[in-house]
């Protein structure tokens, strides 16, 4: 199966991702690993047991909407 959103998220940014079985999780995209990581919580550093390769993910979205970079500019007359 192919990911619906062909663009990948920014590296290390919080996302919500859904696998091809319809299971939705929240985590971060790791470009260096070519996949998504779901954090363990308070148990310490991220564990590879919660790693999901890009090929296993059907769709994803940013947790917080990305702002338009142009929206940071203000024109004062």
Secondary structure as GFF3:
##gff-version 3
##sequence-region A 1 77
A	DSSP	beta_strand	14	19	.	.	.	ID=ss1
A	DSSP	beta_strand	24	30	.	.	.	ID=ss2
A	DSSP	three_ten_helix	31	33	.	.	.	ID=ss3
A	DSSP	beta_strand	35	37	.	.	.	ID=ss4
A	DSSP	three_ten_helix	48	50	.	.	.	ID=ss5
A	DSSP	beta_strand	51	53	.	.	.	ID=ss6
A	DSSP	three_ten_helix	54	56	.	.	.	ID=ss7
A	DSSP	beta_strand	57	62	.	.	.	ID=ss8
A	DSSP	three_ten_helix	69	72	.	.	.	ID=ss9
###
